Amino acid sequence: MISSIEKEIVSLLQKGDKKAISLLYENYADSLYGVIKKIITDDDTAQDVLQESFVKIWRYAKKYDSSKAKLFTWLYRIAYNTAIDKVRSLKNKTGKEVQIETSSVYKITSNELNQDVIDIRKHLSSLDEKYQIVINALFFEGMTQQEASDELDIPLGTIKSRLKIGLRELKKIYNP
């Protein structure tokens, strides 16, 4: 059985009335915080997730369908999924820290560099001019394929084809 406060909240949510958020917070914040705390132990992070959950609730308010789920179930799923997303994002951030001490980026000696590959511009001149123009724009001028298409007034598909063919021709030079 749906309570009158729940009916009022649903009605306000459907209308986009901001009063719904304060009613939701008064009636459900503690329960949702409890859901979040089971997943995230840090209080500050849990508070952030609660706030993110309420932002999502407000954003998706018009999508709520009382025939599919009770209001609390819908709120619970949003809070639970937001907490899980936060845990995943925190794991991804901590797992991708750069370890400079173990990096070999700065340890390359000139003997390790392929001298043939360094002089790409020289070999580029042996290609047909239409391939040179595209490769030069993309690699030496730093344009995206779309920017090169706009700048050179060449269709994007043609840019992609010329890049592919030009790189294939360069590969023949470097890997005979």
N, C-alpha and C positions, 0 to 999 in steps of 0.2 A: 504494500500500500504506500503510495506516494504522499509525503507530508505536504502541508500547505506551504511551508517555507521552501521546500524543494520545487514545488510548482511555480512559486513566485520567482525563484532564481532562474529556472528554465525559461520562463516567460521573458524576464529581463534580458537574459543572454540572447534569446532569439531576436529581441528588438535592438540589441546592441547598446542597451542602457548600462552606463558605467556603475550604477548602483549594484549591479549583479556581482561585480568583483569584490566589493566590500562585504556583501552578504556571503559570498563564497569563502572569503578569507575568515570571517567570523565563525562560520559553521564547519569549515573543512580544513583549515590550515594546520591545526594540531595533528589531525589524523594523517594528512598527506606528509607532514614533516616526519611523523613516525615511520611511514612507508620508506621515505628517503633515507632516514637514519639507519634502517636495516641494511642498506646498500652502501652508504657513505658514512663513515664514522666521524670524519672531521666536521665540526659544527659550522665553521664558516662556509665550507664548500656545500654542506647540506642546505644552509640558508640560501646560498646562491642558486642551487638547484630548485628550491621551493619557489624562488622568485621567477626563475626561468619557466617553471611549470605554470605559474599563473599567467605569464605572458603568452604561453602557448594556448592555455585554456581560453584566454580572451581572443586570441587570433583565430582559433578554430571553433568558437562558440556557436556560430551559425550552422556548423556541420553536426552538432550534437543531435542525435535522434533517440528520443526516449523509448521508442519501440524496440530499439536494438540493445540498449543497456540502461541500467539505472544511472542516475547522475553520479553517485559516488564511484561506481565501477568505471565510468568514463574518466573521472578525475584521477582515480587510482592509476589507471593505465598510462595516462599522460605523465604523472609524477614518477611512476616506476620506470617508464621508458626514458625519461629525461635523466634520471639518476644513472641508469645503465649507460646511456650515451656519454655522460660526464666521466664515468669510470673508464670507459674505453678511450676517450680523448686524452685523459690524464696518462693512461698507460702508453698511448702512442707518443705523447710528448716526451715522457721520460725515457722511452726506449730509443729515441732518435737523437740523443745528444751526440755532438761531434767530439771524438776523443783525439785531440791534437797530438798528444804524446805518442799515440800508436799509428798516426797517419803517415803514409809514405808519399803524400802529395809533394812535399818540399824536398824530397830526397832523390829526385830524378837527376841523373847526371847527363851531360851532353852525349856520352857514348850510348845511352839508352834510347835516345831520340832517333827515329828513322829519318835520316837526312833527305831521303827522296820525298817524303811526305811533307816536309817543311816548306818546300818550294812549290806549293800548290798553284800559286798564281802563274808560274812559268808553264806548268802543264795545262792549266786552264786555257791558255792561249791556243793550245792545239785542238781544242773543241770547236765545233760550229758556233758562230757568234750568238745564235739564239739561245744556246745552252749557257754560254759564258755570261750573258746578260742576267739570266735568272739566277744562276749560282752566285754571281757577284752580289746581286741585290740581297739574296737570302743569307749568305754566309759572311760577306765582308762588309755589307752595309747594315746588317742586323735587322732587316725587314722580316715581317711575318709573310706568309704566303698571300694573305689577303691584302696586306699593304703593298707588296710587290705587284699584285694584280692591278690594284688601283693606280699605283705610280707609273707602271709601264703600260697601262691600258691594254692588258692582255687578260683574257678570261682566266678565272681561277683554275679551272680544269686544265688549261693549257700550261699554266705555271707548274702545276703538279706533274704533268707529263714530261715537260722539259727538264724539271729537276730530276725526275727518275731516270730519264735517258742520259742526262748529263753526268749523273753520279755513276751510272753503269759504264759510261765511256771512261771516266776517270779511274774506275776500278780496273779496267783493262790496262791502263797505263801503269798503275801501281802493282797490279797482280797479274802479270802477263802469263 
